[in-house]
């Protein structure tokens, strides 16, 4: 589906995806690898050919929940957890309490959690009235899809979460619902990168091994 596709047309794709039960399985895509290629479960399915996940966080700006345009560069110098989600996605909604708690626990250590809702703005604002979200929320429709594509996720699964170090390097992208053990393991590894104890390559290898051990039926 190209960038000229209307949002109304994209919603039709969402309905078909939901009816078919297409939600992403937990999947780890290390930076520098190819993005996922499987049925889409987002408000859009970008072109089937995925691009390489960038080593460095792309620059972008989106309007926040208060109507203010925010640039991701506002958070330069901080390690980030950037969560892409949509209101119609059950695993996305389940993650919100975890993301709130992660921000409360890790914020004093310098981490920031940022939500990117790739959804209709009115739907997101209505959802936020009934669900506490304690971290900055950016909202985009087609421009949100474009930001996901800039991270190399062109066949979009929701939710997916990008982890960057304080230098803006993409340490890993976790596709699928994020769980507490996974998040804390990844954040600990990002901290070790920022402390100079691990190279990016070593961090990615550690994350792959740790998340594999957390998979059902393992460890």
C-alpha angles and dihedrals in degrees: 000000000000130000092262091067111116121240089240090058091048091056089058087058089051091054092052092047093050092047089053091049094241109169124144122260114227105280133169119218111186117211113269092032128104119275122248120286111199139099111319122242100183137093084271141017110223120207113311093238109084124213126222116279106247123247090220129046110260119237115249143145132213135174115263129222090272093056095255120132108236128193119215086227087075086080097049111143094032129097107241139208105200113190121197113202147145132219094238093056114095096202089049091055091047091056096058098084089049092050090049091052093045091054091049093049101038101030092084087055091058101264121131128201116212125186122209112194110200095196144088109308094226091052092051094048091048091050092049090056090065101032122057112233112182100187134070112286122205119189131205139160111188090354089054089053089050091054091051088052090051087060089054095254099126099150092056125219122180129251107029128157130207120207118199132178124232090271091059096252116147105240096179145330118225111203115199132028114337117226128200097251091049094047094048092047092051094044090051089053092049088052090053090051091051090048090054094244095115135036118227091252092051090047092053091049091050092049092050091051095045095048091046089055090052093053117113112280093019130101 
